[in-house]
Amino acid sequence: MTQQPEPKLTAGEKARVAVLVLRMAKRGLADDRVTGGRVHQGDLERKVERVLEGARKREEREAKARK
């Protein structure tokens, strides 16, 4: 998989990513690491990736509209 450039995020997209990152941090702090090890955060990581993918598609649409 090739690394795609990070898109410019709108204020709403930045806020959504920030909330998801904070939720990931909260889960990490809640993990006691004694009885189970790492907390699964794949669902939140997928949500962040969806926000970024939506921003990429939005940028592509805007670029086509400018032409």
N, C-alpha and C positions, 0 to 999 in steps of 0.2 A: 504494500500500500504506500502510495506516495504522499508526502506531507503537503497539504494544501495551505496556501497562505491564509493567515487569519483575516477574516473580513472586518470591515468597520462595523461596529455595533451601535445600534440606536440606544437611547437612554433606557428604554424598556427592556431591551435585550441584555444590557449591562446589569440592570437591576435583577433580572431573572437569573443570570449566571451567578451574581453575587449571593443571592439567596440560596442557590443550590450548593455553592462552595461552603457557605456557612453551615448548611445542613450536613455536609460531608465532615466538616470539622467537629460538629457536635457529636456525630456518630463516632468519630475517632476518639473523642474524649470520653464517651460513655463506655468504650470497650475497656474491660478490666484486664485483658491480656493474661489472666491467670487461668480461666476455665475454658477459653475458646480461641484465643488468638485474635486474628484480624476480623474486623467487621466487614461484611459485604457491602460495597458501595457502588456496584455496577449499575444499579438502576439510576442512581443520581448522575453517574458519569454518562450514561446514555442520554439522559435528559439534557445535559450540557451540550453534548455532541449534536443533539437535535436542534438546539437553539443556534449553534454555530452553523449548521447546515442550512437552516432557514435563512440566516443572515447572508450566506453565500448565494443562495438562490435569489434573494431580494436584490443583492448587488448586481447579479447577472441580468435580472429583469430591468433594473434601472439603467444599466449600461446599454441594453438593447433599445430602450425607450429614448435615450439621448441621440442615437444614431439617426 
